[in-house]
Amino acid sequence: MAEMDVRDCRAALRLVRMAIEQTCPAGVLPSEEAVLLLYGPAPIDEAEALAKAIIATVERLSRT
């Protein structure tokens, strides 16, 4: 399997971020600027923030 280009990774992560922002509760996903400060600048850092937002959403929905 061919490696993804960093630009492709960032584009895919932007799409996931957009979906999370449109469907998940407010506050589960830090802004892109906050992710840079809290996690770091690499695509894997954005992916970690997105994964945590998804997990937080599932946990909230499981409680209700």
ChimeraX attribute file (.defattr): number of C-alpha atoms within 10 A of each C-alpha:
attribute: neighborCount
match mode: 1-to-1
recipient: residues
	/A:1	3
	/A:2	4
	/A:3	7
	/A:4	9
	/A:5	9
	/A:6	11
	/A:7	10
	/A:8	11
	/A:9	14
	/A:10	17
	/A:11	13
	/A:12	14
	/A:13	17
	/A:14	16
	/A:15	11
	/A:16	15
	/A:17	20
	/A:18	11
	/A:19	11
	/A:20	19
	/A:21	18
	/A:22	10
	/A:23	9
	/A:24	17
	/A:25	15
	/A:26	12
	/A:27	11
	/A:28	18
	/A:29	21
	/A:30	16
	/A:31	13
	/A:32	14
	/A:33	10
	/A:34	12
	/A:35	19
	/A:36	15
	/A:37	10
	/A:38	13
	/A:39	14
	/A:40	13
	/A:41	13
	/A:42	12
	/A:43	15
	/A:44	14
	/A:45	15
	/A:46	22
	/A:47	20
	/A:48	13
	/A:49	22
	/A:50	22
	/A:51	16
	/A:52	14
	/A:53	22
	/A:54	17
	/A:55	13
	/A:56	17
	/A:57	19
	/A:58	12
	/A:59	11
	/A:60	13
	/A:61	11
	/A:62	8
	/A:63	6
	/A:64	5
